[in-house]
Amino acid sequence: IDGPTQILVRDVSDTVAFVEWIPPRAKVDFILLKYGLVGGEGGRTTFRLQPPLSQYSVQALRPGSRYEVSVSAVRGTNESDSATTQFTT
């Protein structure tokens, strides 16, 4: 299945970032959004979002930190490639 594309992070503040993407063309069960600190400290947080949602506000971030965020699509047991980007609060 195809996955989300053109992930973009905007309106970043000390603790909040707004993530948006172009949704997949395929019919999918849900969108997986994962984010965490670059380097893996503190693990990753995962959200299961209902399509056709194509944006999400990530909150409770740590000020002055570098994060990586990725989105992928899931249908059944298949997961698409992820669209990934990084941002700094």
C-alpha positions in Angstrom: 0.0 0.0 0.0 1.1 3.6 -0.5 1.8 5.7 2.5 1.5 9.3 3.5 3.8 11.7 1.7 5.2 15.2 2.0 5.3 15.4 5.8 5.6 18.9 7.1 6.0 20.3 10.6 4.9 23.9 11.2 3.9 26.3 13.9 6.5 24.8 16.3 6.7 26.3 19.8 8.5 25.2 22.9 6.0 22.4 23.6 3.7 22.0 20.6 4.3 21.2 16.9 1.7 20.9 14.1 2.3 17.9 11.8 0.6 17.6 8.4 0.9 15.3 5.4 -0.7 14.2 2.2 -2.8 11.1 2.9 -2.3 7.9 1.0 -4.4 7.2 -2.1 -5.1 3.6 -0.9 -7.9 2.7 1.5 -6.2 2.2 4.8 -7.4 1.1 8.3 -5.4 3.8 10.1 -2.5 6.2 10.0 0.4 5.6 12.5 2.1 8.7 13.7 5.3 8.2 15.8 7.5 10.7 17.3 10.4 10.9 19.8 13.6 12.5 20.6 16.4 12.1 18.0 18.8 9.6 19.5 16.1 7.5 21.0 16.1 9.0 24.6 12.7 8.5 26.2 11.4 6.1 23.6 8.8 6.9 20.9 5.2 7.9 21.3 2.7 6.3 18.8 -0.8 7.5 17.8 -3.3 5.5 15.7 -5.3 8.1 13.7 -8.4 7.5 11.6 -8.2 8.3 7.9 -8.7 10.6 6.2 -7.1 12.7 8.9 -4.0 14.4 7.5 -2.8 16.6 10.4 -2.1 16.3 14.1 -1.0 18.5 16.9 1.8 16.9 18.9 1.9 18.3 22.4 3.9 18.1 25.7 7.2 18.4 23.9 10.4 19.3 25.6 11.7 22.8 24.9 15.0 23.1 22.9 14.9 19.5 21.8 15.3 17.8 18.4 12.5 15.4 17.5 11.9 13.0 14.7 8.3 12.3 13.5 7.1 9.8 11.0 3.7 8.8 9.5 2.8 5.6 7.8 -0.4 3.9 6.7 -1.7 0.5 7.9 -4.2 -1.9 6.2 -4.6 -5.3 7.8 -1.1 -6.6 8.5 0.6 -4.4 5.9 2.4 -1.1 6.8 3.5 1.3 4.2 6.9 3.0 4.1 7.1 6.0 6.5 7.4 9.6 5.7 9.9 11.1 8.2 11.2 14.5 9.1 12.9 16.2 12.1 12.2 19.4 13.9 13.5 21.4 16.9 11.4 22.9 19.6 
